[in-house]
Amino acid sequence: MITDIERGEPDMSSDNPPPGGPPSAPPHTPPQVPPPSQPPRWAWWVVGIVIPVVGLLVTLLVGRPGSSDDNTAESAPTPTRSSASAETAGQGQPAPAPTKGAAVDRALFGPKVVDADTTNTGSYIELDKPEPIVLGSSLKGADIIFGASLGDPNLFVPGSGSLLAPLPASGAAPTAEECAQAVEGNGGYTAPVKRGDRFCLLTDQGRLAYLVVVSAPSRGTGKLNITVWDTPAV
């Protein structure tokens, strides 16, 4: 029997696929993710040493006695007397109301010595001006007359109003309020005067004046030390 090889014909068995279809492809395998790299062994030693040391330091700092109290005491400013007063005033305590005397104790004039001629009818003195006006004759608006028309020096209120009140010869100078009380309780319109006598006077515009007799001759120049408060008496 003569085979194909012997005939010189090619062997087609290797080129033709075997029955049953083409060869199957190998199964697809997804790429493998490389495992994460592990930290070196010495890094774990460092972590194991550092964490306990840090924890120990924190414990020592927090547990130190008086540390927070000392810081608080050092940072808090020491209250001064003025700040303490301000805090007291701000705790619902009303400020004290000004007294009547404080409301009228603003000086319009004086204390200052004023010269006045006491001869005969004397001098008319106006006190409701920044500077007292002194004239030897009748003066409209005059508040007091300093003269010796009856032989002895005296003070006289024009119009005979009960606006002149004598004060004790000694003692502290009165306030405007005390002068107002003196005029209200013991006011008159005239009084003989001598050196050292003191008087309170209510002007025709409602101001209060304090007069001290420095000299009171029957003739010539007399002297009065005068204070006038600016705010009219209430």
C-alpha positions in Angstrom: 0.0 0.0 0.0 1.4 3.3 -1.0 0.9 6.1 1.5 0.6 9.8 0.8 4.1 10.3 2.0 5.4 7.9 -0.3 3.4 9.5 -3.1 5.0 12.8 -2.3 1.8 14.5 -1.3 1.7 16.8 1.7 0.2 15.6 4.9 -2.7 17.9 5.6 -3.5 16.5 8.9 -1.4 19.0 10.8 -2.9 22.0 9.0 -6.5 21.0 9.3 -8.0 21.5 12.7 -9.5 18.6 14.4 -13.1 18.1 14.1 -15.1 19.8 16.7 -14.3 23.5 16.0 -11.4 25.9 16.6 -9.2 25.6 19.7 -10.5 27.4 22.7 -8.5 30.5 24.0 -6.9 30.3 27.4 -9.0 31.8 30.3 -8.5 35.5 31.0 -6.9 36.2 34.4 -7.1 39.8 35.9 -3.8 41.5 36.9 -2.8 40.8 40.4 -2.4 43.9 42.7 0.9 43.7 44.5 0.5 43.4 48.3 1.2 46.7 50.2 4.7 47.2 51.3 5.3 46.6 55.0 7.0 49.3 57.0 10.5 48.4 58.1 10.7 46.7 61.5 12.7 49.6 63.0 9.7 52.0 62.5 7.6 49.9 64.9 10.3 50.2 67.5 10.3 54.0 67.1 6.5 54.2 67.4 6.5 51.9 70.5 9.0 54.2 72.2 7.7 57.7 71.2 4.1 57.2 72.1 4.7 56.2 75.8 7.2 59.1 76.2 4.7 61.7 74.9 1.9 60.3 77.1 4.2 60.5 80.1 5.1 64.2 79.4 1.4 65.1 79.0 0.5 63.4 82.2 3.3 65.2 84.1 2.3 68.7 82.7 -1.4 68.3 83.3 -0.9 66.8 86.8 1.5 69.4 88.1 -0.2 71.0 91.1 -1.2 74.6 90.9 -0.2 75.0 87.3 -3.5 76.2 85.9 -4.3 78.2 89.0 -0.9 79.9 88.8 -1.4 80.8 85.2 -4.9 82.2 85.9 -3.6 84.2 88.8 -0.7 85.6 86.8 -2.9 86.5 83.8 -5.7 88.2 85.8 -5.0 91.9 86.4 -5.1 93.2 89.9 -8.3 95.3 90.3 -7.5 98.9 91.2 -9.6 101.1 93.5 -11.1 103.0 90.5 -12.1 99.7 88.7 -13.6 98.4 92.0 -15.6 101.6 92.3 -16.8 101.3 88.7 -17.9 97.7 89.3 -19.8 98.8 92.4 -21.4 101.6 90.6 -22.4 99.3 87.8 -24.2 96.8 90.1 -27.5 98.7 90.1 -26.3 101.3 92.6 -27.7 104.7 91.5 -25.3 107.7 91.6 -26.0 110.1 94.5 -28.2 112.9 93.4 -26.6 116.4 93.6 -27.8 118.4 96.6 -29.5 121.7 96.3 -26.3 123.4 97.5 -24.2 121.7 94.8 -26.6 122.8 92.1 -26.2 126.5 93.0 -22.6 126.8 94.2 -21.2 128.2 90.9 -19.7 131.6 91.6 -20.6 134.4 89.3 -18.2 136.7 91.2 -15.8 136.6 94.1 -15.0 136.3 96.8 -13.5 139.8 96.2 -13.4 143.0 98.1 -15.5 145.8 96.7 -15.0 149.5 97.6 -18.1 151.7 98.2 -18.4 155.3 99.5 -20.6 155.3 102.6 -20.9 159.1 102.9 -24.5 160.3 103.3 -26.8 158.1 101.2 -23.9 155.8 100.4 -23.4 153.7 97.3 -25.8 151.6 95.3 -24.4 148.2 94.4 -25.7 145.9 91.5 -24.7 142.2 92.0 -26.3 140.5 89.0 -23.5 141.4 86.7 -20.1 139.6 86.1 -18.6 142.4 88.0 -20.5 144.4 90.7 -21.5 147.9 89.6 -21.1 150.6 92.3 -22.7 154.0 91.9 -23.0 157.0 94.2 -26.6 157.7 93.1 -29.7 155.8 92.5 -29.1 152.8 90.3 -31.8 150.8 88.6 -31.4 147.1 89.5 -29.3 147.8 92.6 -29.4 145.0 95.1 -28.0 146.7 98.2 -27.1 150.2 99.5 -24.1 150.6 101.7 -24.2 154.0 103.4 -24.5 156.0 106.6 -27.6 158.1 105.9 -28.8 157.8 109.6 -25.3 158.5 111.0 -24.2 154.9 111.5 -23.1 152.7 108.6 -25.8 150.2 107.5 -26.9 148.0 104.6 -30.3 148.7 103.1 -32.3 146.7 100.5 -33.9 149.0 97.8 -37.7 148.6 97.9 -37.5 147.3 101.5 -37.7 143.7 100.5 -36.9 141.1 103.2 -33.9 139.8 101.3 -31.0 140.5 103.8 -30.2 138.0 106.5 -27.5 138.4 109.2 -25.2 135.5 110.0 -23.2 134.7 113.2 -20.0 136.7 113.4 -17.9 133.5 113.4 -18.0 130.3 111.5 -17.3 128.8 108.1 -18.5 130.6 105.0 -22.0 129.5 104.1 -23.0 127.6 100.9 -25.5 129.0 98.5 -28.1 126.7 100.0 -27.4 127.8 103.5 -27.7 131.5 102.4 -31.1 130.7 100.8 -32.3 129.1 104.1 -31.0 132.1 106.1 -32.8 134.6 103.9 -36.0 132.5 103.9 -36.0 132.1 107.7 -34.5 135.4 108.9 -34.6 137.9 106.1 -35.0 141.7 106.6 -34.4 144.8 104.6 -31.9 146.7 106.7 -29.2 146.2 109.3 -26.5 148.3 111.1 -23.0 147.0 110.2 -19.5 147.0 111.7 -16.3 145.3 110.8 -16.6 141.5 110.7 -20.4 141.3 110.3 -21.6 138.8 107.8 -24.8 138.7 105.7 -26.6 136.7 103.1 -28.5 138.5 100.4 -31.0 137.5 97.7 -30.7 139.7 94.6 -33.6 141.0 92.5 -32.8 138.4 89.9 -32.9 135.5 92.4 -29.1 135.0 92.9 -27.6 134.5 96.3 -24.7 136.6 97.7 -22.5 136.4 100.8 -21.3 139.8 102.2 -18.5 140.2 104.8 -18.0 143.8 106.2 -14.2 144.5 105.9 -14.6 148.2 107.0 -17.6 150.4 107.6 -16.7 154.1 108.3 -19.5 156.7 108.7 -17.7 158.7 105.9 -15.4 157.7 103.2 -14.7 154.4 101.6 -16.2 151.2 103.1 -15.2 147.7 102.0 -17.3 144.6 101.5 -15.9 141.1 100.6 -18.6 139.8 98.2 -19.3 136.4 96.7 -22.2 136.0 94.3 -23.4 132.5 93.1 -24.4 132.3 89.5 -27.4 130.0 89.6 -30.5 131.7 90.8 -31.9 130.4 94.1 -34.7 127.8 93.7 
